[in-house]
Amino acid sequence: MSHIIFGPINSRRFGKSLGIDLSPGKKQCNYDCVYCELDPAKTMSNYSDVLPVSEIISAVQEALITHDDIDVLTITANGEPTLYPHLLQLIEEINRIKGHTKTLILSNGSTISDPKVREALLLIDTVKLSLDCATQKCLKKIDRMHTGITIEDIKQGMLDFKAMTQHPLIIEVLIVEGINDKAKEIEALNAFLLQLSPDRIDLGTIDRPPAYAVKPISYENLLALSRLFDPSLAVHITQRKTIDSKPSAYSKEEIITTLRKRPLTADDIAILFDEGSQKRLEKLLNEGKIIETNNNGVNFYIIP
């Protein structure tokens, strides 16, 4: 049973997390993403190996007894968790035993047009869906999806789900050099995300050895791309391993102008602002010209 559960992992955003792997035996996915850390595998539309709900629940119960301080149960898979055929029943069972613990699902977003998947996801405290592209050509190139999956179905499914849910919806965008780092792809994403209005957008790049010969982009390039999104969108840069630049000096006016273009997180400030600029930011905070707001575990500095 223990192979179903992994962790706990300490997450700055979600606290102490325990993972639930719905496909521990092998990769079962309807995508074969170029950046996946798992080995390439043939895509599928449904699981061929299916664990009984009772076995998963038993493993979760055992883990919650062993780790009684878990903040979040993260539903994931060696592949795509929403392909699990008993997802609704499983989530209902988890909700019966989880107590104060929150639930989170990490999905590639490909099945969100399925009403049964949306019904199940409505019962999860936080839903995080991937959306690497907003055009079919780009989706095919980066996510290498199973036959029949279209970007228009995904977008409509996301809009339908957002209209139904009362819980946070986070969108994850992973940038791959030379594929979805072009301005026109970001423009298409921005147009759709403005329509969707997710609670947060996590913008990152490759940080583990990928399945195919593709490369990450630098933090500086991620920052530049993040500024192509509308300032009303809460964009959080998650990748910081390839930082070449040194902190810069910002005047009070430059700080305000920068934050108008795009709200920055505390992590961004630590990278971009030198000590004097951070003190000026603090003063602007005290004066009420800037405010700090928490968005699902991430602090953003914004202009009120």
Secondary structure, DSSP 8 states (H G I E B T S, - for coil): -TTTEEEEEEETTTEEEEEEES--SS-B-S---TT-SS------SS-SS---HHHHHHHHHHHHHH-TT--EEEEE-SB-GGG-TTHHHHHHHHHHH-TT-EEEEEE-STTTTSHHHHHHHTTSSEEEEE---SSHHHHHHHH---TT--HHHHHHHHHHHHHH--S-EEEEEEE-TTTT-SHHHHHHHHHHHHHH--SEEEEEE--S--SSS-----HHHHHHHHTTS-TTS-EEE---SS-----B---HHHHHHHHHHS-EEHHHHHHHB-HHHHHHHHHHHHTTSSEEEEETTEEEEE--
